[in-house]
């Protein structure tokens, strides 16, 4: 299309950012893609007409309102596999239009989701099976301090597994190199925090193991599960958590909802469950939910 597209992230240099912002204010940039950086005071649009918020569940109420205040009466499209309860409630009461895409792309299979307790045996079996069909594995663990211990455990039980570690405290270029190397099949296992949750599309990775799954929200779990099964292979998602009987009722319901709704296009059902578990929060204020 005959438009100029630019992007803003923390990986861009100050010089590049300054040049983009100058052109944006003068109307020479047609489409600007960016992270939360777009709502900073230095970003000025000449004539903003359309706002698209992708991965809407990642933005707080105040951030979304700030984005909407960039200009009055701005057309807004929000997209999400799992809208947060407050946004879903807006749609259900008719304050916003809602459309649902429930038809998966061709040749996709539902992701087999299983709940297990953490143990070397289940982890070894899952990794060995995926490696036996020349596939790759995501292993998500949200404590950076534990990543090296888990890497050592994988090396101990599966010596030939090539393991890469990635997390948000790394330099952007270092992290980008690890993701690209993983994409190029230089590694079998990507051991990381939830940074893999959005925007990573590696069709050869079809097993995801999520440690301490009871500590994540429903939309986080659903988004992470969506990293696998992106090709035409059967994919597996292993949720590692303490025995269900030992968990609080809400944590148990979250894991069971994920196990029950594993069909493609079931994101809306998961969002409804989330609304049911957490409540809608305050539609006029900024409170999103009870938690």
C-alpha positions as CSV (number, residue, x, y, z in Angstrom):
1,X,0.0,0.0,0.0
2,X,1.3,3.5,-0.7
3,X,1.7,4.4,3.0
4,X,4.7,5.0,5.2
5,X,4.8,2.7,8.2
6,X,7.2,3.3,11.2
7,X,7.5,1.7,14.6
8,X,8.6,2.7,18.1
9,X,10.0,0.3,20.7
10,X,12.8,0.4,23.3
11,X,15.1,-1.3,20.7
12,X,15.2,1.9,18.5
13,X,18.0,4.4,19.1
14,X,17.3,7.9,20.4
15,X,18.3,9.4,17.0
16,X,15.8,7.1,15.1
17,X,13.0,7.9,17.6
18,X,13.6,11.7,17.3
19,X,13.4,11.5,13.5
20,X,10.2,9.4,13.5
21,X,8.5,11.7,16.0
22,X,9.4,14.8,13.9
23,X,7.9,13.3,10.8
24,X,4.9,12.0,12.7
25,X,4.1,15.5,14.0
26,X,4.4,16.9,10.4
27,X,2.1,14.2,9.0
28,X,4.7,12.4,7.0
29,X,4.1,9.0,8.8
30,X,0.8,7.3,7.9
31,X,0.9,4.4,10.3
32,X,2.7,4.2,13.6
33,X,3.1,0.9,15.4
34,X,4.4,0.8,18.9
35,X,4.4,-0.4,22.4
36,X,3.2,1.7,25.4
37,X,5.7,4.3,24.2
38,X,3.0,5.7,22.0
39,X,1.2,7.4,24.9
40,X,4.3,9.3,26.1
41,X,4.0,13.1,25.9
42,X,6.6,13.4,23.2
43,X,4.4,11.6,20.6
44,X,2.3,14.1,18.7
45,X,0.0,13.1,15.7
46,X,-0.9,15.6,13.0
47,X,-4.4,14.1,12.4
48,X,-5.1,10.8,14.1
49,X,-8.1,8.9,12.6
50,X,-7.9,5.3,13.7
51,X,-6.6,3.6,16.9
52,X,-6.0,-0.2,16.9
53,X,-5.1,-1.8,20.2
54,X,-3.8,-5.4,19.6
55,X,-3.4,-7.7,22.6
56,X,-5.9,-5.5,24.5
57,X,-5.6,-7.6,27.6
58,X,-2.0,-6.3,28.1
59,X,-3.1,-2.6,28.6
60,X,-4.5,-1.2,31.8
61,X,-7.7,1.0,31.9
62,X,-5.8,4.2,32.3
63,X,-3.5,3.5,29.4
64,X,-6.4,2.7,27.1
65,X,-8.2,5.9,28.2
66,X,-5.0,7.9,27.5
67,X,-4.8,6.4,24.0
68,X,-8.4,7.3,23.4
69,X,-7.8,10.9,24.6
70,X,-5.1,11.4,21.9
71,X,-8.0,12.9,19.9
72,X,-11.7,13.2,20.5
73,X,-14.1,10.8,18.7
74,X,-11.4,8.6,17.5
75,X,-12.4,5.3,15.8
76,X,-11.1,2.5,18.0
77,X,-10.7,-1.2,17.3
78,X,-9.4,-3.5,20.1
79,X,-8.3,-7.0,19.4
80,X,-7.6,-9.9,21.8
81,X,-7.9,-13.6,22.0
82,X,-9.0,-13.2,25.6
83,X,-10.5,-9.7,26.4
84,X,-10.2,-8.7,30.0
85,X,-13.5,-9.0,31.9
86,X,-14.2,-5.2,32.0
87,X,-13.9,-4.9,28.2
88,X,-16.0,-8.0,27.6
89,X,-18.7,-6.6,29.9
90,X,-18.8,-3.4,27.9
91,X,-19.6,-5.5,24.8
92,X,-22.2,-7.6,26.6
93,X,-24.1,-4.6,27.8
94,X,-24.0,-3.1,24.3
95,X,-21.6,-0.2,25.0
96,X,-19.3,-1.5,22.3
97,X,-19.7,-3.7,19.3
98,X,-18.3,-7.2,19.5
99,X,-17.3,-9.6,16.7
100,X,-15.9,-13.0,17.2
101,X,-13.7,-15.0,14.8
102,X,-14.4,-18.7,15.6
103,X,-13.2,-20.3,12.4
104,X,-9.5,-21.5,12.7
105,X,-7.1,-21.4,9.8
106,X,-7.2,-24.6,7.7
107,X,-5.1,-27.7,8.8
108,X,-5.0,-26.6,12.5
109,X,-5.6,-29.0,15.3
110,X,-6.8,-28.3,18.9
111,X,-3.9,-28.2,21.4
112,X,-3.9,-31.1,23.8
113,X,-3.8,-29.6,27.3
114,X,-2.9,-31.6,30.4
115,X,-2.5,-30.6,34.1
116,X,0.4,-32.3,35.9
117,X,2.5,-31.8,39.1
118,X,6.1,-30.7,38.5
119,X,8.4,-33.8,38.1
120,X,11.4,-34.8,36.1
121,X,9.6,-37.7,34.5
122,X,6.8,-35.7,32.9
123,X,9.2,-33.0,31.7
124,X,11.6,-35.6,30.2
125,X,8.8,-37.4,28.4
126,X,7.4,-34.2,27.0
127,X,10.7,-32.9,25.7
128,X,11.9,-36.3,24.4
129,X,8.6,-36.9,22.5
130,X,8.8,-33.4,20.8
131,X,12.6,-33.9,20.0
132,X,11.8,-37.3,18.5
133,X,9.7,-35.7,15.8
134,X,12.3,-32.9,15.3
135,X,10.1,-30.3,17.0
136,X,11.0,-27.6,19.5
137,X,9.8,-26.8,23.0
138,X,8.9,-23.7,25.0
139,X,9.4,-24.0,28.8
140,X,7.9,-21.0,30.6
141,X,9.0,-20.3,34.2
142,X,8.3,-16.8,35.5
143,X,11.1,-16.6,38.1
144,X,14.3,-15.5,36.3
145,X,16.4,-16.9,39.3
146,X,15.1,-20.4,38.7
147,X,15.9,-20.6,34.9
148,X,19.5,-21.8,35.3
149,X,18.4,-24.6,37.8
150,X,15.7,-25.8,35.3
151,X,18.3,-25.7,32.5
152,X,20.6,-27.9,34.6
153,X,17.8,-30.3,35.3
154,X,17.0,-30.6,31.6
155,X,20.7,-31.2,30.8
156,X,20.9,-33.9,33.5
157,X,18.0,-35.9,32.1
158,X,18.3,-35.1,28.4
159,X,22.0,-34.4,27.7
160,X,21.5,-33.9,24.0
161,X,18.9,-31.1,24.3
162,X,20.1,-27.7,23.2
163,X,18.7,-25.2,25.7
164,X,18.5,-21.4,25.3
165,X,17.5,-19.0,28.1
166,X,15.7,-15.8,27.4
167,X,14.1,-13.1,29.7
168,X,13.2,-9.4,29.7
169,X,16.2,-8.3,31.7
170,X,18.5,-9.1,28.9
171,X,19.6,-6.5,26.4
172,X,17.1,-6.2,23.5
173,X,19.7,-7.3,20.9
174,X,20.8,-10.3,23.0
175,X,17.2,-11.4,23.4
176,X,16.4,-10.9,19.8
177,X,19.4,-13.1,18.8
178,X,18.2,-15.9,21.0
179,X,14.7,-15.8,19.6
180,X,16.0,-15.7,16.0
181,X,18.5,-18.6,16.7
182,X,15.6,-20.6,18.3
183,X,13.5,-19.8,15.2
184,X,16.4,-21.1,13.0
185,X,16.4,-24.4,15.0
186,X,19.8,-23.8,16.7
187,X,18.1,-24.8,20.0
188,X,15.6,-27.5,21.0
189,X,14.3,-25.8,24.2
190,X,13.6,-22.1,24.8
191,X,13.5,-21.7,28.6
192,X,12.0,-18.3,29.3
193,X,9.7,-16.1,31.3
194,X,6.3,-14.9,29.9
195,X,8.1,-12.8,27.2
196,X,7.1,-15.5,24.7
197,X,3.4,-14.7,25.3
198,X,2.9,-12.3,22.4
199,X,4.1,-12.0,18.9
200,X,6.3,-15.1,18.5
201,X,5.3,-17.4,15.7
202,X,7.5,-20.5,15.3
203,X,5.5,-23.3,13.6
204,X,8.2,-25.9,14.5
205,X,7.7,-25.4,18.3
206,X,4.7,-27.5,19.3
207,X,5.1,-28.4,22.9
208,X,4.8,-25.8,25.7
209,X,5.5,-26.5,29.4
210,X,4.2,-23.9,31.8
211,X,5.7,-24.2,35.3
212,X,3.6,-22.9,38.3
213,X,0.6,-22.5,36.0
214,X,-1.6,-21.8,39.0
215,X,0.1,-18.4,39.4
216,X,-0.9,-17.1,36.0
217,X,-4.2,-15.5,34.9
218,X,-6.5,-17.2,32.5
219,X,-5.7,-14.9,29.6
220,X,-1.9,-15.3,30.1
221,X,-2.2,-19.1,30.0
222,X,-4.4,-19.0,26.9
223,X,-2.0,-16.6,25.2
224,X,1.0,-18.8,26.0
225,X,-0.8,-21.9,24.9
226,X,-1.4,-20.1,21.6
227,X,2.4,-20.1,20.9
228,X,2.1,-23.8,19.9
229,X,0.0,-25.5,17.3
230,X,0.6,-22.8,14.7
231,X,1.4,-25.3,11.9
232,X,-0.3,-28.5,10.8
233,X,1.1,-30.6,13.7
234,X,-0.7,-31.8,16.8
235,X,0.5,-29.6,19.7
236,X,0.8,-30.2,23.5
237,X,0.5,-27.9,26.4
238,X,1.5,-29.1,29.9
239,X,0.4,-27.1,32.9
240,X,2.6,-27.9,35.9
241,X,0.9,-27.0,39.2
242,X,0.5,-28.5,42.7
243,X,-2.3,-31.1,43.1
244,X,-5.6,-29.5,42.3
245,X,-7.1,-30.4,45.7
246,X,-4.4,-28.2,47.3
247,X,-5.1,-25.1,45.3
248,X,-7.5,-22.2,46.0
249,X,-10.9,-22.5,44.2
250,X,-10.2,-19.7,41.7
251,X,-6.8,-21.2,40.7
252,X,-8.4,-24.6,40.2
253,X,-11.2,-23.1,38.1
254,X,-8.7,-21.3,35.9
255,X,-6.7,-24.5,35.2
256,X,-9.9,-26.6,34.6
257,X,-11.3,-23.9,32.2
258,X,-8.1,-24.1,30.2
259,X,-8.2,-27.9,30.1
260,X,-11.9,-27.9,29.1
261,X,-11.8,-25.2,26.4
262,X,-9.0,-26.4,24.2
263,X,-10.8,-26.3,20.9
264,X,-9.7,-23.7,18.4
265,X,-11.7,-20.5,18.6
266,X,-12.6,-21.0,22.2
267,X,-10.9,-17.8,23.4
268,X,-14.3,-16.2,23.9
269,X,-15.4,-19.0,26.3
270,X,-12.2,-18.6,28.3
271,X,-12.8,-14.8,28.5
272,X,-16.4,-15.6,29.7
273,X,-15.0,-17.9,32.4
274,X,-12.6,-15.2,33.4
275,X,-15.5,-12.7,33.7
276,X,-17.3,-15.3,35.8
277,X,-14.4,-16.0,38.1
278,X,-13.1,-12.4,38.6
279,X,-16.2,-10.3,38.1
280,X,-16.4,-7.3,35.8
281,X,-14.8,-4.7,38.0
282,X,-16.1,-1.1,37.8
283,X,-17.3,0.0,34.3
284,X,-17.0,3.7,35.1
285,X,-13.9,3.7,37.3
286,X,-10.5,2.1,36.6
287,X,-10.9,-1.0,38.8
288,X,-10.7,-4.0,36.5
289,X,-11.7,-6.9,38.8
290,X,-11.9,-8.0,42.4
291,X,-8.3,-9.3,42.5
